[in-house]
Amino acid sequence: MAGDDPHRVERGRDADESAPGAGPIADDVAGGVDDPAASAASMIADQALSVFEAVEAKASDIDARAQREAEEIRRDAMAVADPAEERLDVISRELDAISTALERVTSERAGAWQ
């Protein structure tokens, strides 16, 4: 049947009729000899697959390295942030004490002037 063999070359005639121009090339395609275009496409696909696999491996390496670096940066930031937060708490308490003392001195002087 004409639609059963995708490699069959028919040029508008039934498969059983011999066509002018049908010869060794048409026989090779119909007879199962590798199609040069299919071979080239297969070779290109294999090469493209290897390129894609290499790109995927490189992307995975880059991602893993970026995650390690991000974690290192986070640890470094926390190592700086925790002591800074403690110092800010100390400064805040000292400012509160100074503010309280200043209010007391101000009220004492205000009382002395009245």
N, C-alpha and C positions, 0 to 999 in steps of 0.2 A: 504494500500500500504506500502511496506517495507521502503521507504525513508521518509514517512510522519511523523513518530514518532521517534524523536532522542533518546528517552530513551528505545526504544524497543531492547531487546536482541535477536539476531537471530541465531547466530552460523552457517551461511551458509544454512539455510533452509527457506522456505517460512514462513511467519508469522502464517499461519493457521495450519501448521504441528506442532505436539507436538514433542519436542526434548528431547532425553534422557538427564537428568540433568536439564531440565527446571522444575522448581518447584516453591516453595514459593518465592525464591529470585528473579527469573526472573519475576514471576507474580507481585511482589511488585514493581520492577523497571518499568515494563510495565504498571502497574495499577496506577501509579501516586504517590506512596509512596516516600517520600524524599530520594534522593540519598545521602548516607553518605558523599561521596566525594564532591558533590555539596554543601551540608550543611557546610562542613569544609571549602571549598573554599569561600563560602559566609561569614562565620564568620571571616576568615582571612582577606578578603577584607574589611569588616567593621572595623576591628581593624587597618588595615593598613591605611584606610581612616582617622580614628580618629588620628592616629599618624601623618599623613601628615598634617592634619588640625592644630594640635598642633605645628608642626614645622613651618608651614606657619605663625601662630599667633606669635610665638617667633621671627621669622625672621622679621616680620613687626614691632614688638616692638624694636628690635635691630636697624633696619633701622631708625625708628623715633627718637630713642635716639641718633644715630650717626648724623643725620641731625641737631638735636638741639645742640649737642656739636660742630659740625662744624660751625654752625651759631654763637655760642658763641665765638669760637676761632677767627672767622673772625672779629667780633665786637671788641674783645680785641686787635687784631692785628691793626685794623684801629685806635683804641684809642691811640695806641702807635705810629703808623706810621705818623699820621697827625702832632702831635707836633714835632716829629723827623724831618719831612720834613721842617717844619717852622724853626726849629733851624738850619738845614743845609742851608737854604736860607740866614739866618742872617750871618752864618759863611762865606758863599760864598761872600756876599757883603763886609764883613770885610776883607776877603783875597784880594778882588779886590782893596779895598781902600789901604791896606798895599802894594800891588804890585805897584799901581800907585805912592804912596809916595816913595817907594824904587827906582823906575825908575827915579823920579824927583831928588832925592838925588844923585843917581849915575851919572846922566847927569850933575848936578851942580858940582860935584867933578871932573868929567872928564874935564869939561870946565875950572876949576880952575887949573888943572895940565898941561894944554896945553899952 
